[in-house]
């Protein structure tokens, strides 16, 4: 009756369908948003999520932020780049609500020396005391004249001391500066300049005289961007501004600096781009593959057009429903479009081929539509219900991400069923097919395969049992990938940067957060946690109070008495002329020759020879030109003034008390209600599942309400696995009941279910053999497999029951419909596998494997079971 109404009012139905689809498409484009927060994939009512939400409420500065990792070739370059970048970004308060540069904070500039160990500070004090004349002279004359003159003076004193000691038979005394270290540092810079490379001498390294650590050349700047949540990509303005500023300030490798962007807002932004690109390409490729298979399978351009129009209209309707009812899409539900394309087309294929079969038997258009509807309408309805069950099975679980996908895709099955019994008949009526020509409607390969299977039914059945048993042995080896970072695209800058920071205690995203009632309570917790072997460090705001302050302040005061007057002298020598600088250059070359010849220290002698050779490369003709000299001045002295100013500031340290800490620090550790946030870091690499479990369990024995990335990963994996078991149980139970009700035969119900069960076992074993882990995205595959796999079985069994078929099911359109509907589904899901986004790609790969195995099992095992049953009943 319904199809009859669509046929009678075909033009109206087509016009209303197209107009409603157009209006829905406009609505979708204007309102679509995507939530990339993987935490929101799980129910907000879970206890750990409630605690996480509480911490986010109390400390909003840790949510939706951008972290800049500024790495310089030297510490000086990193410091300078971070300061310039921070200053520039603070000029755009409309884009960045806050810019936090911890190392550049005046508090740490002034009191940084207090955070050294006492011995480190003593060693630095000795070194600075010896270098006081050297630094004082450079403060007055920060030029090549001053630098080369000082080096020359040090060389003269070194050579004189060596000669005097040699005459007396004594060991030479210590030079006023570590001459070998300075010579090597200058030589390295000049060698780079001669080779055409950007280079700068690190005066921080020269003054501190320590081995450079990776952390010394890296700075962090934390930004709180103003996000536009009305946009599909809320951080677009902030990310665009950042990249423009980085380019404007020449913060690139050519200038000795690398700035990388990460943080939750950046991760979400690039995740959106990855998902959009991946799913966009997947949807286009899916349509192309489905269209190609439709042309081959339907063998009729008019049927093809009708099926494609129906498919697109149904897809747009489903998309509109998703935005109107669900709201923002998540990283799983964005796959609804490809899933709809792959599954909805099955309805069109079965209906169209049955319609084609009827016309090939001589039926008129109206009669062919009526007979096709009567024949496949019921089975299509059952398939829609079965598929809907597998999607809706996640609704009672805490896995909100897949539950939302289930609602959209499950409703999409209803929409697909409605569209294929409304829009498809109407389009076929408006553009009727040509007069039918009688021709075989069966599927060629089935004509030869199915008789063979039926003839050898028992060997085929026992072969299936053997494969099932073998697959069962692989079940214990199934692995679940618990880390949500593995669902993201590792090629994005934000994730690649984050992964590099994982092993850094201070920056690792795998720290655990705990809320303590107050600071004494936090200290007590830290005292209990730090002895645990799984814990590397437990930090509270109290760790910002330096230890042994009195002794350290005395040491700093002693250094200050020597250096502050020298570094505060307002009298500066006038800038030297070019000729004076050239003279200083040549004088240093002669002094180096003298040192190389006279020094008894192999290291000093080697350093002198190296620097002399490097200087010769800059002036091969013996006379350095003005441009090269100007470049040399920048290479050697560009960072000197700021380094001396920082040193002077650090010598004015004052006692640090809790109340004296800057607001930026206090507000990151103490909530407005007085509760204290503390961080606990792991001893092991918790990207290993066993290490993560040990760490989380150890911390929770002391602090049960602990949260943070490790706890989220631990709890979310448990939640997802539980959701998978619940959904699979719901799907299997409901589908079995559905089969029993519809088929009204236990044997036929088991026949339909057996190939699906074998396909599920083979899918799991294939994941083991291919090294394809189950994860937060692809766990939907097995529950979905039962819902989709049962469809082909239903078509087979119901068509086989039609006793009027001459030559059996082989001569009908059903085998062709089953094969091509499966192929279009495989093609559609296979397109997801090509996505650059690992999460959606893994879902596509496993779905492709599952549907392929389901098709094979249905075409092989089901006919064998039916044939064996027929023989036994005869």
BADRENMI-175481 format. One record per residue: residue in one letter; y, x, z of N, C-alpha, C in turn. Coordinates in steps of 0.1 Angstrom, whole numbers, plus 5000, padded with zeros to 4 digits. Layout:
// residues N
aYXZYXZYXZ
...
***
This chain:
// residues 874
x498850085000500050005000501350095000
x501350195009502550285010502750354997
x501650404991501850474978502250384967
x501750254968502150154959503650124959
x504250124971505650094973506450214967
x505950334970506650454964506650454949
x505550404943505450394929506350294923
x506450174930507350064925508850104925
x509150174936510650204938510750354936
x510050414926510050554924511350624923
x512250564915513550624912514350634925
x514350524933515050514945514550614955
x513250624956512550714965512950854962
x512950894949513251034945514751064948
x515650964945517050994948517351004963
x516750914971516950914985516451044991
x515251084986514651214991515451334988
x515951344976516851454972518151454979
x518751334981520051334988519851365003
x518851315009518551345023518251485025
x517551545016517151685016518451775015
x519351735006520551805004521451805017
x521551685023522351665035521751745047
x520451745047519751815058519851965056
x519852015044520052155041521452205046
x522452125043523852155047523852165063
x523252065069523252065084522552185089
x521452225083520652335088521552465087
x522152485075522952605073524052615083
x524652505086525852505095525452525110
x524252495114523952495128522752585132
x522152655122521052745125521552865134
x520752895144520953015153519653065156
x519553195160518253255164518453325177
x517553305186517553375199516553485198
x516953605199516053715198515553775212
x515953705222515553755236514053725238
x513253825239511853805240511553745254
x512353765264512153705277512153555276
x513053495267513153355266511953295258
x511053375254509853325248508953265258
x509153285271508353235282509153145290
x508453055298509152955305510153015316
x511252955316512352995326511952955340
x510852875342510452835355509452935362
x509053035354508153135360508953205371
x508253245382508953305394509653435390
x509053515382509753645379510953625370
x510853515362512053495353513253435361
x512853355372513953305380514653425388
x513853525392514453635399515253725389
x514753735377515553805367516853735364
x516853605364518053525361519053545373
x518453555385519353575396520053705396
x519353815392519953945391521053945380
x520653875369521653875357522953795362
x522753695370523953625375524753705384
x524153785392524953865402525453985395
x524854045385525254165378525354145363
x526254055359526354025344526554145335
x527054255341527454375333526154435327
x524954405332523754455326523154375315
x523754255312523254165302524154175290
x523454165278524254155265525254265264
x524754395266525554505265525254595253
x526054695251525754795240525854935247
x524855015245524855145251525055245239
x526055335241526355435231525755565236
x524955635228524355765232525055865224
x525955945230526756035223526156175226
x525656235215525056365216525856465208
x526256585215526956685208526156815207
x526556895197525957025196526157105208
x527257085215527457155228527957045238
x527857075251528456985261529856945259
x530657045254532057025252532256925241
x531556935230531656835219531256695224
x530156685232529756555237530756495246
x531356575255532456525264533656475256
x534056555247535256525239535056395231
x533856385224533556275216533456145224
x532856155236532756035245534155985250
x534956085253536256045258537155985247
x537156045235537955995224537455855220
x536155835220535555715216535855605226
x535755635239536055535250537455495249
x538355595248539855565247540155475236
x539555495224539755415212539255275214
x538155265220537555125221538255045232
x538855115241539655035251540954975245
x541255015234542454955227542054825220
x540854785221540354655215539754565225
x540554515235539954435246539454305241
x539954255229539554135224538054145219
x537654265216536254285211535354335222
x535854425231535054485242535654445255
x534954365263535454325276535554445285
x534654535284534754655293534154775286
x534654895289534155015284533955115296
x532755145298532355225310531755355306
x532555465309532155605306531955675319
x530755665325530555725338530955865340
x530455955330530756095332532256125330
x532956035322534356055320535255995331
x534655925340535455865351536155965359
x537455945362538256045370537556085383
x536755985389536156015402535056125400
x534256115389533256225387533956345382
x535056345375535656465370536156545382
x536656465392537156535404536056575414
x535056495415534056525426532656565420
x532656595408531356625402530656745408
x531356845413530756965419529956935431
x530356825438529656785450528256735448
x527956705436526656655432525656765428
x526156885428525257005426524557035439
x523457105438522857145450523657255456
x523457285469524257385476524157525469
x522857555466522657685460523257695446
x523157585438523857585425525357605426
x525957545436527357555438527757695442
x526957755451527157895455527157995443
x526057975434525958055422527158035413
x527557915411528757885403530057945409
x530157945422531357995428531358145426
x530258215428530258365425530658395411
x530158315402530458345388531958315385
x532458205390533858175387534758275394
x534458325406535258425413535358555404
x534258595399534258715391535058695378
x534958575373535658545360537158505362
x537658505374538958455377540058525368
x540058655368541058715359540958675344
x539758665340539458635326539958495323
x539658395332540058255330541558245331
x542158315341543658305343544358355331
x543858465325544558515313544458415301
x543258355300543058265289543958135291
x544158095303545057985306546458015301
x546958135303548258175298548358195283
x547258245278547258285263545958235257
x545758095255544558045249544558065234
x544558185229544658215215543658325212
x543458355199542558465195543158595200
x544458615201545058735207544558745222
x544658635229544258645243542758665245
x541958595237540458605238539958745234
x540458785222539958915217540459035226
x541659015231542259115240541359125253
x540959015258540159015271538859075268
x538259035257536859095254537059245252
x538059285245538359425243538559495256
x539259435265539459495279538159505286
x537359395286536059405292535159515286
x535259525273534459635267534859775272
x536259785272536759915277536359955291
x536359845300535959865313534459895314
x533659825306532259845306531859985302
x532560035291532260165285532660275295
x533860255301534360345311533460355323
x532960235328532060235339530760305336
x530260285324529060345320529160495319
x530260545314530560695313530660755327
x531360685335531560735349530260745357
x529460635355528260625362527260735357
x527360755344526460855338526760995343
x528061025344528561155349528061175364
x528061065372527661075386526161055388
x525461015377524060985378523760865386
x524660765384524560635392524260525382
x523860405387523760285379525160215377
x525460175365526760115363526959995371
x528159965376528459845383528459725374
x528559605380528559475372529959455365
x529859415353531059395345531759275350
x533159255348533859145352533359015346
x532759015335532158895329530758945324
x529858845322528558875316528758905301
x529059025298529559055284528559025274
x527259045276526159025266526158875263
x526158795273526158645270527258595262
x528458645265529658605258529558655243
x529158785242529058835228528058755219
x526958725225525958645218526458505214
x527158445224527758305221528758315210
x529658415210530658425200530058455187
x529058545187528358585174527758465168
x527058375176526358255170527358165164
x528558145170529558065164530158125151
x530458245151530958315139529958315127
x528658335131527658325121527558185114
x527658085122527657945117528857925108
x530057975112531257955104531058035091
x530558155091530358225079529358155069
x528458085075527458005067528057875062
x529257845066529857715062529457595070
x528957625082528557515091529657485101
x529757355105530657315116530157375129
x531057435137530657505149531757505159
x531457505172532357525182531757605194
x532557695200532057765211532057675224
x530957675231530957595243531457675255
x532657635259533257705271532657665284
x532057545284531357495296530157585299
x529457615288528257705289528657845293
x529757895287530258035290530658045305
x531357935310531857945324530657925334
x529757835331528757805340527557895339
x527357955328526358065326524958015329
x524657885325523257835328522657795314
x521257785315520557745303520857595300
x521157565288521557435284520357335284
x520457225291519457125292519857005282
x518856935277519156825268520156725274
x520056705287521056605293522456665293
x522656795292523956855292524756815279
x524056795268524756765256524656615252
x524456535262524356385259525156315269
x525956215264526756135272526455985269
x526755895279526455755277527755675280
x527955585271529155495272528555345271
x528855265282528255135282529455035279
x529154945269530154855265529654705268
x530654625271530354485273531054415262
x530354385251531154325239531354175241
x532454125235532653985235531853925223
x530853845227529853795217530353665212
x530153635199530453505193529153435191
x528753345200527453275200527453165190
x528653135184528653035173528153095160
x528053225160527553295148526153325149
x525453335137524053365137523753505142
x524853595141524753735146525953755156
x525753725169526953725178527653855179
x526953965177527554095180528154165167
x528254085157528754135144530154205145
x531054145152532454205153532354335161
x531654335172531554455180530854565172
x529754535166528954645159529854695147
x530554605140531354655129532454745133
x533154705145534254775150533754915155
x532554915161531955045165531755145154
x531155095144530855185132532155225125
x533155145125534355185119535055295127
x535055275141535655375149534955505149
x533655505149532855625148533155705135
x533355625124533655685111535055745111
x535955665117537455705118537555835126
x536855845137536955965145536156085141
x535456065129534556175124533556215134
x532956125141531856155150530556145143
x530256255136529056265128528456405129
x527356425123526656555123527456665117
x528256625107529056735101530156785110
x530456715121531356755131530756785144
x529456805144528756845156528456735166
x528456615162528356495171527456395164
x526656325172525856215167525956095177
x526455985172526555865181525555765177
x524655725186523655625183523955495192
x523555385186523855255193522555185197
x522455145210521355065215521854975225
x521054925234521454825243520954685239
x520954585248520454455246521154385234
x522454395234523154325223522854385210
x522854515209522554585197521154565192
x520154565202518754535198518654395193
x519354295199519254155194519954145180
x521054215178521754215165520854265154
x520254385156519454445146518054375144
x517654315155516454235155516654115146
x517754045147518153935139518153975124
x518754085121518854135108517454155102
x516654225110515254255106514454125104
x514554025113513853905112514353825099
x515753815098516253745087515853805074
x515953935073515553995060514053975058
x513254005068511753995066511353855063
x511853755071511353615068512053565056
x513253605052513853565040513053605028
x512653735028511853785017510453715017
x509953695029508653635030508653495025
x509653415028509753285023509853275008
x510753365002510853374987509553414981
x508953514986507653564981506553454982
x506653384994505653284996505753174985
x507053134982507253024972506753074958
x507053204955506553254942505053254941
x504353304952502953314952502353174951
x502853074959502352944959502652874946
x503752894940504052834927503152894916
x502853024917501953074907500553024908
x500053014921498752954923498652804920
x499752734922499752594918499652574903
x500352664895500252654881498852674876
x498152774882496752804878495852694883
x496052654895495052554901495252414895
x496452364893496752234888496552224873
x496852324866496752334852497552214845
x498752184851499552084846501052104851
x501952124841503352154845503952034853
x503651914849504251794856503651784870
x502351814872501851814886502451924894
x502652034887503252154894504652114899
x505452064890506852024894506851924905
x505951824904505951724915505551784928
x504551874928504151934940505252024946
x505952104938506952194943508152114948
x508552004941509651924946509351864960
x508051814961507651754974507651864985
x507151984981507152094991508452124996
x509452144987510852184991511452074999
x511351944995511951835003511351835017
x510051845018509351845031509851965039
x509952085033510452205041511852185046
x512752125038514152105043514152005054
x513351895053513351795063512851865076
x511851945075511252005087512252105094
x513052175085514052265090515152195097
x515552075092516551995099516051945112
x514751905112514251855125514251975135
x513852095131513752205140515152235147
x516252235139517552255145518052145153
x517752015149518251905156517551885169
x516251905170515451875182515251995191
x514952115184514652235192515852315195
x516752325185517952405187517752545182
x518252645189518052785184516652825181
x516352885170515052935167514753055175
x513453085177513153215184512353305174
x511953425179511353515170510053465164
x509453365170508153315165508453195157
x509353105161509552975154510252995141
x510853115138511453135125510353145114
x509153155118508053165109507653025104
x508252925109507852785105507952765090
x508952825084509152795069507952845061
x507452965064506353025057505052945060
x504952915073503752835077503752695070
x504852635069504952505062504652515047
x505152615041504852635027503352655025
x502752735033501352765031500452645034
x500852555043500052445048500352315041
x501652295039502052165032501452155018
x501452265011501052264997499552224996
x498752235007497352195007497252045004
x498151965011498151825009498451784994
x499451854988499751834974498651874965
x497951984968496852024959495751924959
x495351874971494251784972494551654965
x495751604968496151474962496351484947
x496951594942497251604928495951624920
x495051704925493751734918492951604918
x492951524929492151404929492851304919
x494151304919494851214909494451264895
x494451394893494151444879492651414876
x491851414886490351384883490251234879
x491051144885490951004881491550984867
x492651044864493151034850492251094840
x491551194844490551254834489351164832
x489151074841488050974839488550844832
x489850854828490350734820491150634828
x491450664840492250564848493750574844
x494350454844495850454842496550514854
x497850534852498650604863498550534876
x498850404876498850324889497550324895
x496450304887495150294892494650434898
x495150544890494750674895495350714908
x496650674910497350694923496650614934
x496250494931495650414941494250464945
x493450504935492150554938492250694945
x493150774941493350914947493750894962
x494650794964495050774978493850724987
x493150624981491950574988490950684991
x490850774982489750874983490150994993
x491451044991491751164999492751135010
x493351005010494350975020493850995034
x492650945037492050955050491751095054
x491251175045490951315049492251395050
x493251365043494551425044495151395058
x495051265062495551235075494751305086
x493451315085492651395095493051535095
x493251595083493751735083495051755089
x495951665087497251665093497151665108
x496351575113496151555128495451685134
x494451735126493751855131494751975132
x495551995121496452105121497552085132
x497951955133498951935144498451965158
x497151935160496551955173496652105176
x496252195166496252335168497652385171
x498652325165500052365168500552315181
x500252185184500752125196500052175209
x498852245206498052295218498852385227
x499952455222500652545230501752475239
x501952345237502952265244502752265259
x501552245264501452245279501452385285
x501552485277501552625283502952675286
x502952785293504252855296504852935285
x504152945274504553025263505552945254
x506752935258507752855252507952885237
x507953015234508153065220507153005211
x505853005214504952945205504852795206
x505252745218505252595220506352545210
x507452605209508552565200508052575186
x507452685182506852695169505852585167
x505052555177504052445176504652315173
x505752285180506452155178506952145164
x507552245159508152245146507052235135
x506052325136505052325126504152205127
x503852155139503052035141503751915135
x505051905138505751795132505851815117
x505951945113505951965098504651915091
x503551915098502351855092502451705090
x503151645099503351495098504351475086
x505351565086506351555075505651575061
x504751675061504051715048503151595044
x502451535053501651425050502451305044
x503551275051504451165047505051195033
x505451325031506151355018505151355007
x503851395009502951394998502351254995
x502551165004502151025001503350934997
x504551004997505750924993506550994982
x506951114984507751184973506851214961
x505651274964504851314953504451204944
x503951084949503650974939504950924932
x506050924939507350884932507750974921
x507651104923507951204912506951194901
x505651174904504651154893504951024885
x505550924892505850804885507050814876
x508150884881509350904873509050994862
x508151094864507851184853506251184851
x505751074845504351054844503651164836
x502451184839501651284832501251224818
x500951314809500551264796499151194797
x498851124786497551054786496451144789
x495551104798494551184803493551224792
x493051344792491951384784490751424792
x489651364790488451384798488051534798
x487951594809487551734810486951754824
x486151864825485551894838486551914848
x486351854860487251874871486751964882
x485552014881484952104891485552234890
x485152324899485652464899484552554895
x484752624884483752704877482852784887
x483452874895482652964904481752874913
x482252754917481452674926480252624919
x480352594906479252544898478052634899
x478252764900477152864900476852904915
x477852904923477652954937476952854946
x477452724946476952624955475452594952
x475052584940473552564938472752674944
x473252794942472452914947472452904962
x473552874969473552864983472652754988
x472652644981471752534986470252574984
x469952644973468552684971468152774982
x469052864986468652964996469352935010
x469352815014470152765025469752845038
x468452855041468052915054468453065055
x468153145044468553285045470053295047
x470853205040472353205042472653175056
x472053075062472353035076471953155086
x470753205084470453315093471353445091
x471753465079472653565076473953545084
x474453425084475653385092475453405106
x474353375111473953395126474053545129
x473453625120473453765122474853825122
x475653785113477053825113477753785126
x477453665131478153615143477653695155
x476453735156475953815167476553955167
x476554015155477154145154478654145158
x479354035154480754025158480954005173
x479953945179480053925193480054055201
x479354155196479254285203480654355203
x481454315194482854375193483854315202
x483554195207484454115215485054195227
x484154275235484754345246485754455242
x485854485229486754595225488054545220
x488254405221489554345217490654395226
x491754435220492854495228494154405226
x494854385238496054315237497254405239
x498154415230499354505231500354435240
x500554485252501354425262502854455260
x503254555252504654595252505454525241
x506454445245507254365236508054455226
x508254585230509054675221508254695208
x506954685209506154705197506254595187
x506854485191507054365182508354385174
x509154485178510454515171510254615160
x511254615151511154715140511554845145
x510654945144510955085150511955155141
x512255105129513155175120514655145123
x514855045131516255005135516755115144
x518055145143518655245151518555215166
x518755085170518855055184517455075190
x516355045184515055065190514655205189
x514955275178514555415177515255495188
x516555465191517355535202516755495215
x516455375217515855335230514555405233
x513655415223512355485225512555625229
x513655695224513955835227514355845242
x514855735248515355745261514255705272
x513155665267512155605276511755705287
x511555825283511055925293512155985302
x513355945300514455985309514655895321
x514455955333514455875345515755795346
x516855855343518155785345518455675334
x517755685323518055585312516855505308
x515755525314514555455310514655305312
x514255225302514355085303513255025312
x512355115317511155075324511355095339
x512555085344512755085359512654945364
x512254945377512154815384513354795393
x513854665392515054635400514654545413
x515254575424514954505436516254465443
x516354345447517554295455517254305470
x517954385477517854395492518954325498
x518754275511519754195518521054275520
x520954405523522154485525521754635523
x522654725525522454865522521354925532
x521454895545520354945554518954895549
x518854765545517554715540517154795527
x518154825519517754895506517355035510
x517955095519517555235523516155235529
x515855135537514455125543513455105532
x513755015522512855005511512655125503
x513755205500513655325493512755425501
x512955425514512155525522510655485521
x510255365519508855315518508355345504
x509255335494508755345480508655485475
x509555575479509555705474508255795477
x507555765488506355845491505155795482
x505355685475504255635467503955725455
x502755765452502455855441502955795427
x502955665426503355605413504855605411
x505655635422507155625421507755765420
x508555785411509255905409510555915418
x511255795418512555795425512955645428
x513555625439514055495443515555515446
x516355455438517855485439518555365445
x519555395454520455295459521855345457
x522855265461524255315460524455425469
x523655445480523755545489523555685483
x522855685471522655815465523855875458
x524955785458526255835452527055915463
x526555915475527155995486526556125486
x527256235482526656365482526156415495
x525156495495524656555508525356685511
x525456735523526056855528527456875523
x528256765524529556765518530456865525
x530356885538531256985545531057125539
x529857165538529657305533530057315519
x529857215511530157215497531757215495
x532357135503533857125502534457265506
x533857335515534357465519534257565507
x533057555501532857645489533857615478
x534057485475534957445465536357485468
x536757475481538057515485538357655483
x537357745486537457885484537657915469
x536857845461537057875446538457825442
x538857715448540157665444541357755447
x541257825459542257915463542458025452
x541358065446541358175435541858115422
x541358005418541457955404542657855402
x542857765412543857665409545257725406
x545657825413547057875410546957935395
x545858005392545858065379545757955368
x545157845371544957735361546057635362
x547057665369548257565370549557635367
x549457765363550757835360551357775348
x552657725349553257655338553757755327
x553757885330554257985321553158015311
x553357995298552458025288553058125278
x552258215273552758305263552958225250
x553958265242554158205229552958225220
x552758125210551658145201551758265193
x550758335191550758465184550958435169
x551558535162551758525148550358555141
x550358535128549058565121548758715121
x549858795120549558945120549058985134
x549558925145549058965158547558925159
x547258815154545858765155544958855146
x545458895134544658985126544459125133
x545459165139545459295147544359285158
x544459175165543459155176542059155171
x541859085159540559085152540059225149
x540859305143540459435139540259525152
x541059515162540859585174539559555181
x539159425181537859385187536659445179
x536859455166535759515158535559665161
x536659735163536559875167535959885181
x536359795190535859805204534359775204
x533859685195532459655194531659775189
x532259845180531559965175531360065186
x532460075194532360175205531360135215
x531259995218530359945228528859965223
x528659935211527359955205526860095205
x527760185204527360325205527260385219
x528060325228528060395242527160325252
x526860195250526160115261524760165262
x524260175274522860205277522060075279
x522659965279522059835281521659775267
x520359765265519859715252520459575248
x520559495258521059355255522459365251
x523259435259524659455255524859515242
x524059615239524159685226523859595215
x522759515217522359425206523459315204
x524059265215525059165214526259215206
x526659345209527859405202527559425188
x526359465184526059485170526059345163
x525459245169525459115163526759055161
x527659065171529059015169529859095158
x529659225158530359305148529859265134
x528559245132528059205119528559065115
x528658975125529158845122530658845118
x531358925124532858945121532959005107
x532059095104532159155091531859055080
x531058945082530858845072532058765070
x532958755080534158675078535258755070
x535158885072536158975065535359085058
x534659055047533859155040534659265034
x535859235031536759335025537459415035
x537259385048537959455058539259385063
x539659285056540859215060540659065060
x540758995071540458855072541658775067
x541458665059542558595054542958485064
x544158425062544758335071543958215074
x543458155063542658025064541458055073
x540758165070539558195078539858215092
x541058285094541458305108541758175115
x542458085109542757955115541457875118
x540557885109539257815112538557885124
x538658015124537958095135538658055149
x539958035149540657995161540057855166
x539857765156539257635160537857645165
x537057725158535657745162535457805176
x536357895180536257965193537057905204
x538157835201539057795211539357655212
x538857575203539257425203538857355216
x537757395222537357325234537857395247
x538557505246538957585257539957505266
x541057465261542057395270541457285278
x540757195272540257085279539157125289
x538457235286537457285296538057345308
x539157415306539957465317540557355326
x541057255320541657145327540557075335
x539357055329538256985337537857075349
x537857205347537457295358538457285369
x539757285365540857275375540657145383
x540457035376540356905382539156905392
x538056965388536856965396536957045409
x537957135410538257215421539157145432
x539357015429540256935438539356815444
x538056845446537156745452537556705466
x537256585469537556525482536256465488
x536256445501535056385507534756245501
x533556225498533156095492532456005502
x533055885504532455785513532155665505
x531355575510530955455503532155375498
x533155365507534355285504535155355493
x534955485491535755555482535255555468
x534055495466533355495453534155395444
x534255435431535055345422534355205421
x535255105417534754975416533654955406
x533755035395532655035385531255065390
x531255155400529955185406529555085416
x530455045425530154945435529754815429
x530354765419530054635413528754645406
x528254755403526854775396525754775406
x526054785419525054805429525154695441
x526354645443526554555454527054425449
x526354315451526654185446527854125454
x528554025449529653965456529153905470
x527853865471527453805483526853915493
x527054045489526654155498525254215495
x524454145487523154195485523254325476
x522254415478522254545471521154555461
x521554595449520554615438520154765439
x518854785439518254915438517354925426
x517155055422516255075410515155175414
x513955145409512755225412512255275398
x511955405397511555465384510155515386
x509355505375507855545376507655695374
x506655745380506255885379505555905366
x504755805361503955815349504755745337
x504255765325504755695313504155555313
x504955455317504455325318504355245305
x504455315294504155255281502555255280
x501955325288500455315289500155205299
x499355105294499054985302498555015316
x497655105317497055125331498055185340
x498955275335500055335343500955225347
x501255135338502255025341501654935352
x500354905351499754825361499754885375
x499455015375499555095388500955095394
x501955115386503355125390503754985396
x503554875388503954745392503254705405
x501954725406501254685418501654765430
x501954895428502354975439503654935445
x504654905436505954865440505954725447
x505154635441505054505446504354495460
x503554595463503054585477504154605487
x505154675483506354695493507454585490
x507654555478508754455474508154355465
x507554245470506954145461507854075451
x509154075454510054005445510754105435
x510154225433510654315424510554265409
x511554295401511654255387512054375379
x512354345366512654455357511654465346
x511854555336511054555324509554575327
x509154665336507654675339507054545344
x507754475353507254345359507254245348
x508254235340508354145329507154165319
x506954285316505754315306504454275313
x504354305325503054275333502854125333
x503854055338503753915340503653835326
x504453885317504453805304503153825297
x502553945298501153955292500153865298
x500253855311499353765318499553615314
x500853585313501253445309500753415295
x500953515286500553495272499053475270
x498353565277496853555276496353425282
x496953375293496653255299496953135289
x498153145283498553045273497553035262
x497153155257496253155246494853085250
x494353115261493153055266493252905267
x494352865273494652715275494752655261
x495552715252495752655239494452645231
x493752755231492452755224491552645229
x491452635243490652535248491052395244
x492352365245492852235241492552205226
x492852305218492652285203491152255200
x490252335206488852325203488352185208
x488752155220488252025226488751905218
x490051905215490651795208490051775194
x489851895187489251885174487851845174
x487051885184485651835185485651685187
x486551635196486651485198487051415185
x488051475178488451415166487351405155
x486551515154485451515144484451405148
x484151395161483151305165483551155163
x484851135165485451005163485450965148
x485851065140486051035125484751035118
x483951145120482751155113481551065118
x481751035131480750945138479350995136
x479251125137477951195135478051335141
x477251355152477251485159476851595149
x475851565141475351675132476451715122
x477151625116478151655106479351725113
x479651685126480751745133480351895136
x479151915140478752055142478752135129
x478352075118478452145105479852185102
x480752095104482152135102482652245111
x482252235123482752335133482052465133
x480852475128480052605128480752715120
x481152685107481852785099483152835106
x483852745112485052785119484852885130
x483752855138483452935149483053075144
x482253075133481853205128483153285123
x484053215116485253275111486053325122
x486153255134486853305145486253435151
x484953445152484253565156484553675147
x484453655134484653755124486153805124
x487053715126488453745127488753845139
x488153815150488353895162487654035159
x486454035154485854165151486554245141
x487154175131487954245121489254305127
x489754245137490954305144490554435151
x489354435156488854555163488654665153
x487954635142487554735132488854785125
x489854705123491054745116492154805126
x491754805139492754855148493954775150
x493854645147494954545148494954475162
x495854515170495854465184496454315183
x495954235193496554105195497854135203
x498854045200500154065207500753935210
x502053935214502753815218502953725206
x502853775194503153695181501853645175
x500853725174499653685166498653615174
x498853585187497853515195497653375190
x498653325182498553185177497453175167
x496953285162496053275151494753195154
x494053235165492753165167492853015170
x493752975179493952825180494252765166
x495152825159495552775146494352775136
x493452875137492352885128491452755129
x491252705141490352595143491052465137
x492352455138492952345132493052345117
x493252465112493352475097491952475091
x491052545097489752565092488952435091
x489252345100488452215100488852135088
x489952155082490452075071489552085059
x489152205055488252225044486852155046
x486452175059485152115062485151965061
x486251905066486451755065486351715050
x487151785042487151745027485651755022
x484951855025483651875020482651765024
x482651745037481751645043482051505038
x483351465038483651325034483351305019
x483651415011483351394997481851394994
x481151465001479651474999479051335003
x479751265012479151135016479351025004
x480151054995480350964984479150964975
x478250874976476950874969477050854954
x478250804950478350774936478650894927
x478751014933479051134926477851184918
x478051184905476951234896477051384895
x475951454898475951604898476451664911
x476751584921477151634934478551674934
x478951734946480351774949480751884939
x479851954933480252064924481052014912
x480751894908481451834896482751764900
x483151774912484351704916485551804917
x486651754920487851834922487951904936
x487051854945487151904959486952054960
x485952114954485852264956487052334951
x487552294939488752354934489952334943
x490052214949491152194958491052274971
x489852284976489552364988489952514986
x489452564974489652704971491152734969
x491852654961493252684958494152644970
x493852554978494652524990494552644999
x493352705000493152815009493852935003
x493752954990494453064983495953064985
x496552944983497952924985498352955000
x497552915009497752945023497753095026
x496653155020496553305021497753375015
x498153335003499353394997500553375005
x500753255011501953235019501953315032
x500853315039500753395051500753545048
x500153575037500153725033501553775031
x502453685027503853735025504553765038
x504153705049504653735062504253875066
x503053915061502454045065503354165059
x504154135049504954235042506354245049
x506554165060507854175067507954315074
x509154365075509454485082509454465097
x509354345101509354315115507954315120
x507554405129506154425132505454295138
x506254225146505754105153505254005143
x506153965134505853865124504853915114
x504954045111504054105101502554105107
x502454125120501054125125500553985125
x501353885127500953745126500453715112
x501253765102500853735088499553805085
x499353925089498154005086496953925092
x497053885105495853825111495653685106
x496653615103496553485096495853495083
x496253595075495653615062494153645063
x493753735073492353765075491653635080
x492253555089491553445094491353335084
x492353305076492153205065491153245055
x491253375051490253425041488853415046
x488553455059487253445064486853295066
x487853205069487453065070487053005057
x487753045046487453005033485953045029
x485753175031484353225028483253155036
x483553135049482553075058482352925054
x483452855050483352715047482552705033
x482852785024482252775011480752825011
x480352905021479052955021478152885032
x478652885044477852835055477752685055
x478852615053478852465053477852405043
x477952445030476952395020475552425024
x475352545029473952585034473452495045
x474252465055473952375066473652235060
x474452185051474252045046473052045038
x472752145030471452145022470252155030
x470252235041469152245050468852115057
x469952045061469751915067469251805058
x469651815045469151715035467651735033
x467251865032465751895030464951845042
x465451865054464651825066464551665066
x465651595061465551455062464751385051
x464451465041463651415030462151395033
***
